[in-house]
């Protein structure tokens, strides 16, 4: 496992498994310049890190939005070259906000492929508790089937490795949900008053444009607020 502060330690096989793609896909993206080159270590073996994982996740999200390879190349080419994995995750979250909610029924094998890792019974139970997956009885060739919230799956899988109790994660989810709904309600009221006199087509167009912009603004504002809160906490505990 790597973190943003660690040196790249993943081999190309480990990177592909973590991202849920094939090694051939990783090499193809690298040849197109969509992925930065690996860090060459001992024995001239290339190693990859969190930035590569985050960029692959962003590419996958762009593909799910129906973007062509050429469009993805243009999109990535416009991004600053020094983005951190955290920055890339924010970009992916904004891109994901463009899509409608999507719940799909998939086999256990497909669920693990999308998760990019094998899932234990405990993992499935935690994803179920987070409302990311719902177990179903099915007749899939490889066993059980699951209803999956595609928009939450990658986030849920990442939370499996966070050293927090299930109760803490669910409590955090409740806080985020409640405050997000309150913010969405107030913003909707604000925009509703602004466009009350406009043509219905103008309202629909404004909504389509505002959705990703508002999500990005909320993410950026929350990111800064959380950083300030954590900094104050660390200073108060004497570890900052």
LINPE-V460319 format. One record per residue. N is the residue number from 1. PHI is phi in degrees with one decimal (* if undefined). NEAR is the number of other C-alpha atoms within 12 Angstrom. D_FIRST is the distance of its C-alpha to the first C-alpha in whole Angstrom. Layout:
[[N,PHI,NEAR,D_FIRST] [N,PHI,NEAR,D_FIRST]]
This chain:
[[1,*,20,0] [2,-118.1,23,4] [3,-126.2,22,7] [4,-61.0,22,10] [5,-88.5,14,12] [6,-88.7,15,9] [7,-71.9,18,11] [8,-59.4,27,10] [9,-130.1,28,8] [10,-83.9,29,8] [11,-75.6,26,11] [12,-64.9,32,14] [13,-67.0,23,14] [14,-68.1,27,10] [15,-62.4,37,10] [16,-60.8,32,13] [17,-64.9,25,12] [18,-63.9,34,10] [19,-87.2,37,13] [20,75.1,32,15] [21,-127.0,28,17] [22,-91.4,21,19] [23,-61.4,20,18] [24,-60.4,16,22] [25,-65.2,23,21] [26,-59.2,35,19] [27,-66.3,23,21] [28,-64.8,17,24] [29,-62.4,27,22] [30,-63.5,21,22] [31,-66.2,14,25] [32,-88.2,19,27] [33,79.7,22,25] [34,-79.3,33,23] [35,-119.8,32,19] [36,-67.6,28,20] [37,-65.4,22,19] [38,-72.9,27,16] [39,-85.0,21,16] [40,-85.0,18,18] [41,-106.8,15,17] [42,-62.5,9,19] [43,60.6,8,21] [44,57.3,10,21] [45,-94.7,17,18] [46,-78.3,22,16] [47,-122.8,29,13] [48,-118.7,37,11] [49,-132.5,35,9] [50,-57.5,34,9] [51,-63.3,37,13] [52,-68.4,41,13] [53,-62.7,43,11] [54,-66.1,38,14] [55,-69.8,39,17] [56,-63.4,40,16] [57,-64.9,40,16] [58,-66.4,36,19] [59,-60.2,39,21] [60,-60.5,31,21] [61,-64.1,33,22] [62,-63.0,30,25] [63,-64.8,22,26] [64,-65.7,23,26] [65,-83.4,23,29] [66,89.0,17,31] [67,-75.6,19,30] [68,-75.9,16,31] [69,-60.5,21,29] [70,-63.1,18,32] [71,-66.8,17,31] [72,-64.9,29,28] [73,-58.9,24,28] [74,-66.2,17,31] [75,-61.3,22,28] [76,-66.7,28,25] [77,-66.5,16,28] [78,-88.0,13,29] [79,-81.0,18,26] [80,-59.1,12,26] [81,-72.3,17,24] [82,-104.1,12,22] [83,-65.5,21,20] [84,-82.8,22,17] [85,-55.0,26,14] [86,-65.0,25,16] [87,-61.6,25,19] [88,-64.3,29,18] [89,-64.3,33,17] [90,-67.1,30,21] [91,-59.2,33,22] [92,-63.9,36,21] [93,-63.4,33,22] [94,-66.6,28,26] [95,-61.8,32,26] [96,-62.3,33,25] [97,-69.8,30,28] [98,-72.2,27,30] [99,-90.9,22,30] [100,-71.1,16,32] [101,-58.7,14,30] [102,-133.3,20,29] [103,-113.1,19,29] [104,-123.0,23,29] [105,-101.2,25,29] [106,-133.2,30,27] [107,-78.4,26,26] [108,-59.7,32,23] [109,-62.8,22,22] [110,-68.7,26,23] [111,-59.9,36,21] [112,-68.6,30,18] [113,-63.3,23,18] [114,-70.4,34,18] [115,-73.1,38,15] [116,78.9,28,13] [117,-167.2,26,12] [118,-66.7,21,15] [119,-119.2,23,16] [120,-79.2,16,17] [121,-59.3,13,21] [122,-64.2,13,19] [123,-59.8,26,17] [124,-62.1,30,20] [125,-64.3,21,22] [126,-69.6,30,20] [127,-64.7,35,20] [128,-67.3,26,24] [129,-62.4,24,24] [130,-85.7,29,23] [131,63.1,26,25] [132,-84.5,35,23] [133,-130.0,35,24] [134,-129.6,28,27] [135,-71.0,27,28] [136,-130.4,19,31] [137,-77.6,15,33] [138,-146.8,16,33] [139,-117.9,14,34] [140,-62.3,16,32] [141,-60.5,12,32] [142,-105.5,14,28] [143,113.8,17,29] [144,-65.8,23,28] [145,-121.5,25,28] [146,-140.1,32,27] [147,-89.8,28,28] [148,-121.8,34,25] [149,-84.4,29,25] [150,-61.1,31,23] [151,-69.6,30,23] [152,-104.8,28,21] [153,-59.7,37,19] [154,-63.1,36,16] [155,-62.7,28,16] [156,-61.1,33,17] [157,-64.4,36,13] [158,-63.4,28,11] [159,-68.8,26,13] [160,-61.9,29,12] [161,-97.1,21,9] [162,-79.5,16,12] [163,-76.6,11,13] [164,-125.3,15,17] [165,-70.1,15,19] [166,-60.5,23,21] [167,-62.9,14,24] [168,-65.6,16,22] [169,-65.2,25,21] [170,-67.7,22,24] [171,-65.9,16,26] [172,-64.3,18,24] [173,-60.4,22,24] [174,-64.3,16,28] [175,-61.8,14,28] [176,-63.5,18,27] [177,-63.8,14,29] [178,-64.2,14,32] [179,-72.0,16,32] [180,-65.1,21,31] [181,-64.9,14,34] [182,-63.7,14,36] [183,-65.2,19,35] [184,-63.2,20,36] [185,-63.8,14,39] [186,-65.9,14,40] [187,-66.4,21,39] [188,-61.8,22,41] [189,-62.5,14,44] [190,-62.6,13,44] [191,-69.2,21,44] [192,-62.2,19,46] [193,-68.6,13,49] [194,-71.7,15,48] [195,-110.6,19,49] [196,-55.4,14,51] [197,-95.2,12,54] [198,-90.6,15,52] [199,-66.9,11,52] [200,-57.8,13,50] [201,-66.3,12,49] [202,-65.5,16,48] [203,-63.7,20,46] [204,-64.0,16,44] [205,-65.1,14,43] [206,-62.6,21,42] [207,-60.9,21,40] [208,-63.1,18,38] [209,-78.3,16,38] [210,-76.3,22,37] [211,-53.0,25,34] [212,-65.2,24,31] [213,-68.1,20,33] [214,-65.4,27,33] [215,-61.0,27,29] [216,-63.6,25,28] [217,-63.0,20,31] [218,-64.5,26,29] [219,-62.9,25,26] [220,-65.0,21,27] [221,-63.0,15,29] [222,-65.1,20,26] [223,-58.6,18,24] [224,-67.3,14,26] [225,-63.3,14,28] [226,-65.5,15,24] [227,-61.6,14,23] [228,-65.2,15,27] [229,-62.6,15,27] [230,-66.8,16,23] [231,-63.5,16,25] [232,-64.5,15,28] [233,-62.8,14,26] [234,-66.3,13,25] [235,-65.1,12,28] [236,-66.7,11,30] [237,-88.6,10,27] [238,79.4,9,28] [239,-108.8,10,24] [240,-79.8,12,25]]
